[in-house]
Amino acid sequence: MSITLHASRAFDLLSSRYSMLPALSLDGILHLEVKKKSYTSESFNAFIDTLLDNMNPFPQNNSVLIMDNASIRKSAELREMIEAR
C-alpha cells in the first residue's frame, strides 16, 4: 500500500515474498516451513510427506489431518500419500 502526501509521488519498495506453512496440534507446532515464494503442488506435497513422519496412526494423538479446500490440496497424488500412511 502506498501513502502519498499532497503533490508527492507514490512509490512502492520491491520486497521478497515468503510463505509460511505451519502444522499445529493441541500440543504445539508439529511441523513448520518458511520458504521464499509461493507453494506449488509439489512443494506442498513434500511438506505433507515430512509432516506425516511426525504424526501417529489413528486414534493416537496427532493422528488427524485437517486441511482447507484450496485447489493445491486436491491432487490424487496427495490423497494417495495420506491414505497410504
C-alpha positions as CSV (number, residue, x, y, z in Angstrom):
1,M,0.0,0.0,0.0
2,S,1.3,3.5,-0.9
3,I,0.5,6.6,1.0
4,T,1.1,10.0,-0.6
5,L,1.2,13.5,0.6
6,H,-0.3,16.2,-1.5
7,A,1.8,16.7,-4.6
8,S,4.1,13.8,-3.8
9,R,4.5,10.8,-6.0
10,A,3.7,7.4,-4.5
11,F,6.3,4.6,-4.6
12,D,6.5,1.0,-3.5
13,L,9.6,-0.8,-2.4
14,L,10.0,-4.2,-4.0
15,S,10.2,-6.9,-1.4
16,S,10.6,-10.6,-1.3
17,R,7.6,-12.9,-0.9
18,Y,7.7,-15.5,1.8
19,S,5.2,-18.3,2.5
20,M,4.8,-19.9,5.9
21,L,3.1,-23.3,6.3
22,P,2.5,-24.4,9.9
23,A,1.0,-27.7,11.1
24,L,-0.5,-27.2,14.5
25,S,-1.7,-29.6,17.2
26,L,-3.1,-29.1,20.7
27,D,0.4,-29.7,21.9
28,G,2.0,-27.0,19.7
29,I,3.7,-27.0,16.3
30,L,4.2,-30.4,14.6
31,H,6.0,-29.0,11.6
32,L,6.7,-25.5,10.2
33,E,8.2,-24.4,6.9
34,V,9.0,-21.0,5.7
35,K,10.1,-20.6,2.1
36,K,10.7,-17.9,-0.4
37,K,7.9,-17.5,-3.0
38,S,4.6,-19.5,-3.1
39,Y,3.9,-23.1,-2.6
40,T,3.3,-25.4,-5.6
41,S,1.5,-28.8,-5.5
42,E,5.0,-30.4,-5.5
43,S,6.4,-28.4,-2.6
44,F,3.1,-28.7,-0.6
45,N,3.2,-32.5,-1.1
46,A,6.8,-32.5,0.2
47,F,5.7,-30.6,3.3
48,I,2.9,-33.1,3.9
49,D,5.2,-36.0,3.4
50,T,7.5,-34.6,6.1
51,L,4.6,-33.8,8.4
52,L,3.2,-37.3,8.2
53,D,6.5,-38.5,9.6
54,N,5.6,-36.5,12.8
55,M,2.1,-37.9,13.0
56,N,0.8,-41.1,14.6
57,P,-1.6,-43.8,13.4
58,F,-5.3,-43.2,14.3
59,P,-6.6,-43.0,17.0
60,Q,-3.4,-41.8,18.8
61,N,-2.6,-38.2,19.5
62,N,-1.6,-36.2,16.4
63,S,-3.3,-38.6,14.1
64,V,-5.9,-36.4,12.3
65,L,-5.1,-34.1,9.4
66,I,-7.5,-31.3,8.7
67,M,-6.9,-29.0,5.6
68,D,-9.0,-26.4,3.9
69,N,-10.3,-26.9,0.3
70,A,-7.7,-24.9,-1.6
71,S,-7.1,-26.3,-5.1
72,I,-3.4,-27.1,-4.2
73,R,-4.6,-29.7,-1.7
74,K,-6.9,-31.6,-4.0
75,S,-4.5,-33.8,-6.0
76,A,-5.0,-37.5,-6.3
77,E,-1.2,-37.9,-5.5
78,L,-1.6,-36.1,-2.2
79,R,-4.7,-38.1,-1.2
80,E,-2.9,-41.4,-2.0
81,M,0.1,-40.4,0.0
82,I,-2.0,-39.5,3.1
83,E,-4.2,-42.6,2.8
84,A,-1.1,-44.9,2.5
85,R,0.1,-43.8,5.9
